[in-house]
Amino acid sequence: MERNVNLPEYLRQLRKSRHYKQEDIALQLQISRQTYSHYETGRIRPSIHVLYKLAKFYGVSADEILEHMEELPFKQEEMEEEQDRRGKSDIRTGILGLSASAESEKPCGDAVYHVGNHAG
């Protein structure tokens, strides 16, 4: 395998060197062939969980795969779209939502009072 390739190209090389089809890998990852194809074209960046499963499947270290990620531009919108398609929310959105929510609530004894505009 070439060391100086980006993640999509590396994933393609791994798959082809072992004579798999995209459908084979997608089945192992329990994703659609189209989603896996997007990983190989760079349209979607695989989650860390998927990268771990790929490393395990191919018998390479997670570090081996992660070395190729630094050359891949981050495409936040497409990752979020993929997560929405799978019905999972982005954990950062949840964390940001919690921190925003926490800032608008002020504890007072055992009760929590919401600060801000209230209708009524």
Secondary structure, DSSP 8 states (H G I E B T S, - for coil): --SSS-HHHHHHHHHHHTT--HHHHHHHHTS-HHHHHHHHHTSS---HHHHHHHHHHHT--HHHHHTTGGGS---HHHHHHHHHHTT---HHHHHHHHHHHHHTEEEETTEEEE-S----
